[in-house]
Amino acid sequence: MHEATAATLRIDLGALVDNYRLIQHAAAPAAVAGVVKADAYGLGAVEISGAIFDAGCRHFFVAHLCEAMALRPHLPPAATLYVLNGLHPGAEAECAAIDVVPVLNSLEQVDAWSACARTLGRSLPAVLQVDTGMSRLGLMPQDATALAAQPHRLDHVDLLLLMSHLACADHPDDAFNQQQWASFRAIADLFPGVPLSLDNSGGALAMRPDHGDLVRAGIALYGGAPHDSANPMHPVITLDAYIIQLRRVPAGTGVGYGLAHRCDRPSHIATISVGYADGWPRNLGSVGSAFIDGVRAPIVGRVSMDSMTIDVTDVPDHLLYPGAPVELIGPHQSIDAVATQAGTISYEILTRLGRRYGRDYLPVPIAASTGAL
Ligand SMILES: *Cc1c(COP(=O)(O)O)cnc(C)c1O
């Protein structure tokens, strides 16, 4: 327990590595890249990258150049770090200077990167992203065709990967996945010999004979369900708040802002140490739950900024005292369960995790930490 903090976030690096291996097994012979954007979905990019590097991971993706600048010094030289959102106009020299690989998303970015390489008098690595139907990032197929017909535009650019992104990977049976793979292969024929990367977590864990050369896994590494069927991943985090104060109130008492909850019986109310400023969804007020030693304690009333109130009338008294731990995410409540109740996805629950938590990283057990020796 971190007494000075809002709650204790425990991050199990052994479970993370187990998930890395599970994805590796599902996607083989494709390699697995760790997507560590947004501070590894809130779990800590430095710690997460280090643990999967030791398990053999050599490819890492962030979204922004600033994330790459922060992470690069912590990664060994053997790690390749890619920037998904591409090259911000004017940032080419900065990008080239710090040994990161931009994902080029337009012909303008291709030309700018090639020009930067010419200026520096050396070739520069890049990923070329094509849009295979998601309408988000990447060259349109006709731009890719035009580029393939003018190969000089890639002078001094060393293409490490051709990539695209799946729109419907969380539904493995959606026919659009096949359609995107087919479009991707057609474009790949224009760039022979360049390794291919299309699948994210959902794609990597879908039953498909071929996953290309590199899958880009985020949510599945962190224990979230990669798609809409049973979740094969190991849970990676637990989040324990603690009881700040307890009170017994008569039936009819109002609780919290707006007195949004009225006790319908004499009730035992605990105020716990996490609120919406800690990333706990405010719309779980009077909807969500906490658990104390496995006993459900419903959230009553609105979620405040720094605390919320739970009804502990049905929880045995010996478990209730100031400082007692209260499970918000753990064996009784997964990140996907919290997300479903809050009307969102596990990605959002993770990336909102509070900065006021004490973080404990459980190390990878010695026997499991082989792979890169
Ligand atoms: C975020 C992201 C990923 C990782 O997706 P998950 O569903 O978390 O595995 C992969 N590729 C791209 C382009 C992304 O933006």
The ligand as a Gaussian input file, in Angstrom:
#p B3LYP/6-31G(d) Opt

LIG

0 1
 C       -2.804000       1.547000     -31.386000
 C       -2.397000       0.847000     -32.629000
 C       -2.078000      -0.520000     -32.604000
 C       -2.300000      -1.410000     -31.414000
 O       -3.660000      -1.786000     -31.390000
 P       -4.219000      -2.842000     -30.320000
 O       -5.616000      -3.040000     -30.752000
 O       -4.109000      -2.176000     -29.002000
 O       -3.375000      -4.054000     -30.422000
 C       -1.565000      -1.099000     -33.746000
 N       -1.396000      -0.359000     -34.874000
 C       -1.722000       0.948000     -34.942000
 C       -1.533000       1.682000     -36.215000
 C       -2.244000       1.589000     -33.830000
 O       -2.598000       2.873000     -33.916000

